[in-house]
Amino acid sequence: MADERVVGIDLGTTNSLVAFMQGEKPVVIPGEDGVNLVPSVVALGPARDGARPAMVVGNGARTTLLGAPERAIYSVKRLMGRGVEDVAEELKFFPFRLVEEIQPGEVLRIRLGDAEFTPPEISAHILRQLKRNAERYFGAPVTQAVITVPAYFNDAQRQATKDAGRMAGLEVLRLVNEPTAAALAYGLDRQKEGIIAVYDFGGGTFDISILKLHEGIFEVIATNGDTHLGGDDIDNLLIAIALDDIAGDQGVDLRQQPEAIQAIRQAVIEAKIALSSQSLAHIDIQLPQGGRYSRELSREQFEQLIQPIVARTLAPCRDALRDAGLTPDQIGEVVLVGGSTRIPLVQRLVSDVFELPRRGKQPRTELNPDEVVALGAAVQANILGGGSKATEDMLLLDVTPLSLGIEALGGVVAKIIQRNSTIPASASESFTTGVDGQTNVAIHVLQGEREMAKDCRSLARFDLKGIPPMSAGLPRIEVKFLIDANGILNVSALEQRSGKQAEISVKPAYGLTDEQVESMILDSFDHAEEDIHLRQLVEARNEADTILNALEKAPSSPAWQLLEPDERTEINALSAELSVLKQGDDLQALRAGTEALDKATHRFAELMMDAAVSSAIKGQTMQSAGDNLGQGPTAPHPIAQAEFIERK
Amino acid sequence: MQITESVSAPAKCWSCGEEVADGQPFCGSCGKVQPPQPANYFAMFGLPPKLNLDVPALEKQFYRYSRKLHPDVHARASQQEQEWSLAQASLLNDAYRTLKSPLDRTKYLLRLEGVQFEEDRGPNPSKVPADLLEEVFELNMQLEELRQNQKMGEDDPQLRRDLEGAKDQFATQLSALDEQVRSRWSAWDEAWQENDEAGKTVAKEAMTALLQRRSYLQNLVRDVDQTLGGS
């Protein structure tokens, strides 16, 4: 088996990145446009005759978002693993166009243009773009990845992320919690010992994790967070204010006009970013229906406005400290992750909650907060891919963020795995029947901290079937719950008296079945074609490289001087052209370019050959002439050397 | 129960054929993960079933074992080994979590000794410890009153303060109980060492009684918390 590279992917609410371990260092792989961040925006491309429209991801999709918002979607991460009753709040602020007739418990479906997609399908398109970027970079297929998720993601949200990976043609070796990944990137120099807190305030989610670092082991002690709190909330607040202003000043209600809202959104995001480095920002929007909205926003005003949002991150910080059994002054370092931590107010409030100023400390920000999670994912990918010198001895021990429980009599939850338990973690519970001859037992599994089942997140309802008919209370069904290293629940059951492996049917709440995921795998045919295309492209690039490398030293060769000036100009022009073609994806053009250059250099190759032969005659050994042929100015044709050896 | 008697004959490593010590999750000679056995948390760490335990040493061993058992380490091993690693790593984590907590460790050992706890069922009026009867009766009256108030949308700050006070008092009793349980550890450990069955029974029964009282109080505190928090 060839050693294929495992990549690390940060599938973010606002931006997504792919990274890998280059030698001892994790690096982010840029996209075709040379940019590291791929905006997590997906759009349905223009309709094509007969064919399904293509999906556009990233910056291209952002353009669609402004021009034709009904064909684009952003922040889809907020919908992953959620049901229609969970997202009422989101729908007030996000232009998600859900299909109307979705029932509680069903997987959401989103409308783009006249097509429908589930949230994992949208995410799969983002993942596939990242996969392509990595494949373009390596010139080789990529099929295995580590993907990060918010630490506070529940089972359904994790499963949805894993499903998205599968649809994109990626084997997800591990889901890693984002703050933990960030800690890995920070802890690469293994000198680090002690207790650190990672405060991860991103576009749509907030996590706080407290870790103990010891001899390369990264042990998470406690984690907390809010999977629906992020920079998006700040944007939405500013948009709401702008809409109110416009309604007040100009008497125009733009609430139902998606184009206008997107224009405002872009402007307030720019202002928000500006206010991290300036004390005053101007918001100036040309409204699509004519008219103009213009105002100034000072940093003081901005901070006053967003204070309540940022303050919502503090209670989870205190809860995590309490769960870890630590006081703020026991936290050695606080690492800031996520774009929203660039906001000065955020940095001040975090510093205060961990009492950093009093201890003469500052939060750690030296790694780019937008990239650090992807870099950490690359480190974990390297560990799982077999490791290297840089990652040997590194081991991540993460925890489950939420308690796992079973609904007992009266709708009370019996906790079987407590939150902050190191994963993998397991628990066994015995169940029995209540009626004579009963052959089924229903089990309701929940996740959350509340006492009543109705207040927790329903994960699944299991039916233990095929229990041998016995008197009530006699069967003993041992059910084993295991949370794996991805934080995902696995269940198995055994009827103890008959020793039979009980058949369990699992109905995931808000999840897709295996069959559904299978059917959503992104165009596998299209994909196979793409793989072949990619391989051909890689081969064609190698061929182009061979000829270009050989020509690099041509001007210093005596044979070069023997060419006509026209010939030299032609060769120079063709090789410049090929250098450009090599960067692109156009296989036909690349092959044509290589062929043209090959043809143009034919006489040059012959002259070189003559020179090599004559220098051999002049007393050089054939061997050294052959060596020179290999390294020095030489014929651009790989075949030339073979011909030469034949003559020998 | 004698832990050593309950474990079956030494197993052989599936990979190198060497003997694997009782309850050990990996082979001592080749390091390969072994198929999971019915777990005994003490045996897993090679420890005797004693209650006084060097927690920092346990942590060290937990880290050492994690490096051998964690699924990350076996990500490229055979499917079978990956499954064993997952099962063994979860056992290891469960064992470490249980043993490092004084309360959970004591309960675990007593359960191994055949003790059954009623702790998860909520306060059971028939089992109110005699000396707590009066207090519990009064507390339940107050809780009922508070619930009535909440239904009517009223608030009685004095009642809330009383309940907070009662809760604090129970919390103090809880930590006192923890201390008392801890003070019986050595009695158990010595009796186990000496193979003194009578001594073991005495220590066991004393700890069980203390823990049952503890879980009763714990449930009361939880009830008060819930009622206070629900307003």
Contacts between the chains, C-beta under 8 A, distances in Angstrom:
chain1	res1	chain2	res2	distance
A	173	B	75	6.3
A	174	B	72	7.5
A	174	B	75	7.8
A	214	B	63	6.9
A	215	B	63	7.4
A	217	B	63	5.4
A	217	B	66	7.0
A	217	B	67	7.8
A	380	B	72	7.9
A	383	B	72	5.8
A	383	B	75	7.9
A	384	B	72	6.0
A	384	B	75	4.2
A	384	B	76	7.8
A	385	B	75	7.7
A	385	B	76	7.7
A	386	B	76	5.9
A	395	B	66	6.3
A	395	B	67	5.9
A	395	B	70	6.0
A	395	B	72	6.3
A	395	B	73	7.3
A	396	B	72	6.7
A	397	B	66	6.1
A	397	B	70	7.3
A	414	B	120	6.2
A	421	B	93	7.0
A	421	B	97	6.1
A	422	B	93	4.3
A	422	B	96	7.3
A	422	B	97	6.7
A	423	B	90	7.7
A	423	B	93	7.0
A	424	B	71	6.8
A	424	B	86	5.6
A	424	B	89	5.1
A	424	B	90	3.8
A	424	B	93	6.4
A	425	B	90	5.6
A	425	B	93	5.4
A	425	B	94	6.3
A	425	B	97	7.8
A	426	B	87	7.9
A	426	B	90	4.2
A	426	B	91	7.3
A	426	B	94	6.1
A	427	B	94	7.8
A	451	B	226	6.4
A	482	B	86	7.3
A	482	B	87	7.8
A	482	B	90	5.8
A	483	B	90	7.8
A	484	B	71	7.4
A	484	B	86	6.1
A	485	B	70	7.5
A	485	B	71	4.7
A	485	B	72	6.9
A	485	B	86	7.4
A	485	B	89	7.6
